[in-house]
Amino acid sequence: MSSVATNQKVEFGRVPLGRIAMWWVIASEVVIFGGLITCYLLYRIRYPEWGHEAAHTNTWLGALNTFVLLTSSFTIVLAHAASTKGELKKVWLYSLCTILGGFIFLGVKAVEYTTEIHHGFTITKSVFWSFYYVMTGLHASHVIAGMTAIFVVALKARKGEHLHRVEMAGLYWHFVDVVWIFLFPLLYIAK
């Protein structure tokens, strides 16, 4: 029995603890977003008239935000690749590009929210709009958290410290992107 425990310990010993911790964080976030998306889908099936509500979301701005997030995912991949080569200036530059993508995403979201609220589509308008604002708002808060993490990691990486953390910040950023890939068609396209 002790040899089995030893073998399991050795297997986990090959995976960096930070990577395991990040996957735990992502798994917990998947539960949160998974629950919200599942509830949304159940309501959407029950109330097909939500299609009329969804028709008021701006598909073009949602598509722009999809492009921005996918592009920022690419730049964080480039930052990670640069970190494995010890190219500190490139890590800094690509990390800043990723953060810029986050700011663009939030700016577009602010334009969307302002327009929707101006037209009377508030969080209390209907259950659809409640889901819309909760899901996109929660996602936006994760974008801000990801931007913050990337900035903190990039500051250290710029000095050549903790370069392995670029991968962890990138994993989180990719999670944020994947969530948006689910939200975009559910809230903007499925009308």
C-alpha positions as MATLAB code, in Angstrom:
seq = 'MSSVATNQKVEFGRVPLGRIAMWWVIASEVVIFGGLITCYLLYRIRYPEWGHEAAHTNTWLGALNTFVLLTSSFTIVLAHAASTKGELKKVWLYSLCTILGGFIFLGVKAVEYTTEIHHGFTITKSVFWSFYYVMTGLHASHVIAGMTAIFVVALKARKGEHLHRVEMAGLYWHFVDVVWIFLFPLLYIAK';
ca = [
       0.000    0.000    0.000;
       2.818    2.403    0.728;
       4.269    1.830   -2.764;
       0.972    2.951   -4.326;
       0.947    6.099   -2.220;
       4.568    6.739   -3.149;
       3.838    6.335   -6.868;
       0.914    8.742   -6.676;
       3.045   11.246   -4.861;
       5.735   10.983   -7.529;
       3.158   11.572  -10.297;
       1.921   14.749   -8.640;
       5.517   15.737   -7.997;
       6.041   16.125  -11.756;
       3.296   18.729  -12.089;
       4.107   22.153  -10.644;
       1.956   23.021   -7.656;
       0.995   26.389   -9.186;
      -0.432   24.670  -12.248;
      -2.483   22.303  -10.088;
      -3.749   25.249   -8.040;
      -4.714   27.169  -11.184;
      -6.656   24.188  -12.517;
      -8.524   24.017   -9.183;
      -9.411   27.688   -9.496;
     -10.581   27.182  -13.069;
     -12.605   24.098  -12.085;
     -14.411   26.090   -9.392;
     -15.135   28.860  -11.881;
     -16.462   26.309  -14.372;
     -18.972   25.223  -11.720;
     -20.155   28.814  -11.262;
     -20.485   29.635  -14.948;
     -21.729   26.136  -15.760;
     -24.558   26.548  -13.276;
     -25.527   29.941  -14.680;
     -25.416   28.734  -18.272;
     -27.420   25.608  -17.430;
     -30.113   27.669  -15.669;
     -30.199   30.068  -18.597;
     -30.615   27.199  -21.074;
     -33.418   25.639  -19.040;
     -35.272   28.950  -18.927;
     -34.566   29.606  -22.599;
     -36.093   26.245  -23.559;
     -39.115   26.953  -21.360;
     -39.582   30.513  -22.647;
     -38.877   30.622  -26.401;
     -40.124   34.215  -26.490;
     -36.748   35.162  -25.064;
     -35.622   35.171  -28.669;
     -37.443   38.489  -29.051;
     -35.573   39.847  -26.027;
     -32.224   38.611  -27.357;
     -32.915   40.398  -30.651;
     -32.111   43.643  -28.809;
     -28.521   42.644  -28.036;
     -25.912   44.050  -30.406;
     -24.474   41.073  -32.299;
     -21.817   43.194  -33.996;
     -20.420   44.489  -30.722;
     -20.553   40.974  -29.277;
     -18.641   39.703  -32.320;
     -16.092   42.506  -31.954;
     -15.569   41.512  -28.324;
     -15.141   37.886  -29.388;
     -12.438   38.924  -31.841;
     -10.737   41.090  -29.207;
     -10.672   38.283  -26.635;
      -9.409   35.696  -29.119;
      -6.669   38.085  -30.215;
      -5.713   38.724  -26.588;
      -5.546   34.972  -26.058;
      -3.000   34.824  -28.856;
      -0.889   37.584  -27.286;
      -0.812   35.824  -23.907;
       0.362   32.672  -25.706;
       3.150   34.768  -27.224;
       3.985   36.110  -23.746;
       4.216   32.565  -22.400;
       6.421   31.490  -25.324;
       8.688   34.483  -24.692;
       8.878   33.622  -20.985;
      10.135   30.112  -21.779;
      12.934   31.682  -23.848;
      13.742   34.320  -21.229;
      12.801   37.177  -23.587;
      11.732   39.587  -20.865;
      10.887   42.583  -23.066;
       8.617   40.442  -25.228;
       6.904   39.014  -22.140;
       6.186   42.569  -20.999;
       5.047   43.746  -24.451;
       2.744   40.777  -25.144;
       1.310   40.934  -21.630;
       0.492   44.616  -22.124;
      -1.160   43.764  -25.455;
      -3.318   41.211  -23.642;
      -4.253   43.768  -20.995;
      -5.063   46.292  -23.740;
      -7.403   43.681  -25.224;
      -9.102   43.442  -21.837;
      -9.574   47.214  -21.728;
     -11.014   47.223  -25.246;
     -13.392   44.415  -24.271;
     -14.565   46.347  -21.199;
     -14.950   49.541  -23.223;
     -17.135   47.804  -25.794;
     -19.146   46.227  -22.978;
     -19.649   49.683  -21.414;
     -20.969   50.994  -24.755;
     -23.336   48.014  -24.955;
     -24.598   48.462  -21.408;
     -25.106   52.200  -21.880;
     -27.046   51.691  -25.109;
     -29.178   48.871  -23.698;
     -30.013   50.745  -20.508;
     -30.800   53.885  -22.545;
     -33.328   51.810  -24.519;
     -34.937   50.507  -21.330;
     -33.307   47.081  -21.249;
     -32.254   47.051  -17.611;
     -31.523   44.179  -15.265;
     -35.115   44.339  -13.985;
     -36.774   44.495  -17.436;
     -37.205   40.709  -17.684;
     -35.637   37.424  -16.647;
     -33.667   37.373  -19.918;
     -32.072   40.734  -19.147;
     -31.385   39.637  -15.581;
     -29.459   36.648  -16.924;
     -27.769   38.824  -19.532;
     -26.444   41.359  -17.032;
     -25.488   38.784  -14.393;
     -23.627   36.541  -16.835;
     -21.881   39.306  -18.764;
     -21.185   41.296  -15.597;
     -19.694   38.273  -13.850;
     -17.638   37.594  -16.949;
     -16.449   41.228  -17.031;
     -15.338   40.945  -13.398;
     -13.264   37.912  -14.426;
     -11.762   39.923  -17.281;
     -10.696   42.548  -14.727;
      -9.259   39.848  -12.440;
      -7.354   38.345  -15.372;
      -5.983   41.728  -16.425;
      -4.844   42.395  -12.869;
      -3.164   38.997  -12.570;
      -1.408   39.420  -15.909;
      -0.166   42.878  -14.933;
       1.207   41.702  -11.576;
       2.864   38.676  -13.198;
       4.269   40.823  -16.025;
       5.825   43.270  -13.545;
       7.744   40.409  -11.932;
       8.549   38.755  -15.258;
       9.939   42.050  -16.542;
      12.610   41.692  -13.852;
      13.170   38.037  -14.740;
      11.320   36.822  -11.646;
       8.728   34.044  -11.541;
       8.548   33.583  -15.308;
       6.583   30.355  -14.795;
       3.647   32.423  -13.542;
       3.053   33.773  -17.059;
       1.665   30.337  -17.900;
      -0.693   30.409  -14.893;
      -2.016   33.866  -15.783;
      -2.423   32.665  -19.365;
      -4.433   29.638  -18.282;
      -6.821   31.914  -16.408;
      -7.089   34.260  -19.399;
      -7.910   31.345  -21.701;
     -10.649   30.292  -19.281;
     -12.131   33.806  -19.492;
     -12.068   33.541  -23.283;
     -13.723   30.115  -23.322;
     -16.541   31.386  -21.105;
     -17.158   34.220  -23.570;
     -17.252   31.722  -26.446;
     -20.245   30.143  -24.668;
     -21.911   33.438  -23.720;
     -21.660   35.068  -27.134;
     -23.835   32.593  -29.062;
     -26.276   32.109  -26.187;
     -26.935   35.800  -25.615;
     -26.238   37.394  -28.991;
     -26.723   34.879  -31.795;
     -29.515   32.542  -30.625;
     -32.401   34.868  -31.405;
];
